[in-house]
Amino acid sequence: MNKETKILIAISVLILAGIISLAIFANKNEKPNLGPGQFDSFAKCLAQKQITMYGAYWCAHCQNEKKAFGNSFQYVPYVECTKETKLCLEKGVEGYPTWIFPDGRKLVGEQGIEKLSKESGCALP
């Protein structure tokens, strides 16, 4: 198989996984938002340290990470891999969410804000 075929297969698998995830999680109740601005300083610290989350809109674990930040997620550097597929492939993103640090270190899977605080050195309020 050539590289293009492998990429097309990978994208097809991701799309199929997204459709399945949407079907499974579409009817689940959402957790309440933690409120506006509660983690603004934490999210801005992640941005300042250039720590980026790579995810997909259909990924339940990505949604959980976003919800943990509440409205403060707007300050978190985020790459939507369904729209920026080439960048995600270049960065070696193989699962969602993936947090990538400027030194190349990756945290794959749902981390939670406490672990992100510990790993990043950014304080929680």
C-alpha positions in Angstrom: 0.0 0.0 0.0 1.2 3.5 -0.8 1.2 6.4 1.7 -1.9 8.0 0.1 -3.9 4.8 0.5 -2.9 4.4 4.1 -4.0 8.0 4.8 -7.3 7.4 3.1 -7.9 4.3 5.1 -7.0 6.1 8.4 -9.3 8.9 7.5 -12.1 6.5 6.7 -11.6 4.7 10.0 -11.8 8.0 11.8 -15.0 9.0 10.1 -16.6 5.6 10.8 -15.5 5.9 14.5 -17.0 9.4 14.6 -20.4 8.2 13.2 -20.4 5.3 15.8 -19.5 7.7 18.6 -22.2 10.1 17.6 -24.8 7.3 17.6 -23.7 6.1 21.0 -23.4 9.4 22.8 -26.1 11.4 21.1 -28.7 10.6 23.7 -26.6 10.9 26.8 -27.2 13.8 29.2 -24.5 16.4 29.2 -22.7 17.4 32.4 -23.3 21.0 33.5 -20.9 23.6 32.4 -18.5 24.7 35.3 -19.3 28.3 34.6 -17.8 31.2 32.7 -14.2 32.1 33.3 -13.6 29.7 36.2 -10.4 28.4 34.6 -9.4 31.4 32.5 -5.9 31.8 34.1 -5.2 28.1 33.8 -6.2 27.9 30.2 -4.2 31.1 29.4 -1.2 29.5 31.1 -1.5 26.5 28.8 -1.7 28.8 25.8 1.3 30.8 27.0 3.3 27.5 27.3 2.1 26.5 23.8 0.4 23.3 25.0 -2.1 22.3 22.4 -5.0 19.9 22.5 -5.7 17.9 19.3 -9.1 16.4 19.0 -12.3 15.7 17.0 -15.8 17.1 17.5 -17.3 13.6 17.7 -14.8 12.4 20.4 -16.6 11.9 23.7 -13.3 12.2 25.6 -12.5 15.4 23.9 -15.9 16.8 24.8 -15.2 15.8 28.5 -11.9 17.7 28.4 -13.6 20.8 26.9 -16.4 20.6 29.5 -14.0 20.4 32.4 -12.7 23.9 31.3 -16.2 25.3 31.0 -16.2 28.6 29.1 -12.5 28.9 29.7 -11.8 26.4 27.0 -11.9 29.3 24.5 -8.3 30.1 25.6 -6.9 26.6 25.2 -5.0 26.1 22.0 -7.1 23.6 20.1 -6.7 21.9 16.7 -9.8 20.2 15.3 -8.3 17.2 13.5 -11.4 16.7 11.3 -10.6 20.1 9.7 -6.8 20.1 10.0 -6.1 16.4 9.2 -2.8 17.1 7.5 -1.5 18.9 10.6 -2.7 16.2 12.9 -1.0 13.5 10.8 2.2 15.6 10.7 2.2 15.9 14.5 1.7 12.1 14.9 -1.7 12.3 16.5 -3.0 8.8 16.8 -5.8 9.1 19.3 -8.1 11.8 20.7 -7.6 13.9 22.6 -3.8 14.3 22.4 -2.1 17.1 24.3 1.2 18.1 22.7 3.8 20.1 24.5 6.4 22.3 22.8 9.2 19.8 23.6 7.2 17.1 21.6 5.9 15.3 24.7 2.4 13.9 24.2 -0.4 13.0 26.6 -2.9 10.8 24.8 -6.4 10.3 26.0 -8.6 12.1 28.5 -6.3 13.7 31.1 -8.5 15.9 33.3 -7.5 19.4 34.5 -5.7 18.2 37.6 -3.2 16.0 35.6 -2.8 18.8 33.0 -2.0 21.2 35.8 0.6 18.8 37.2 2.2 18.1 33.8 2.2 21.7 32.6 3.1 23.5 35.8 0.1 25.8 35.3 -1.7 26.4 38.6 -5.5 25.7 39.0 -7.5 28.5 40.7 
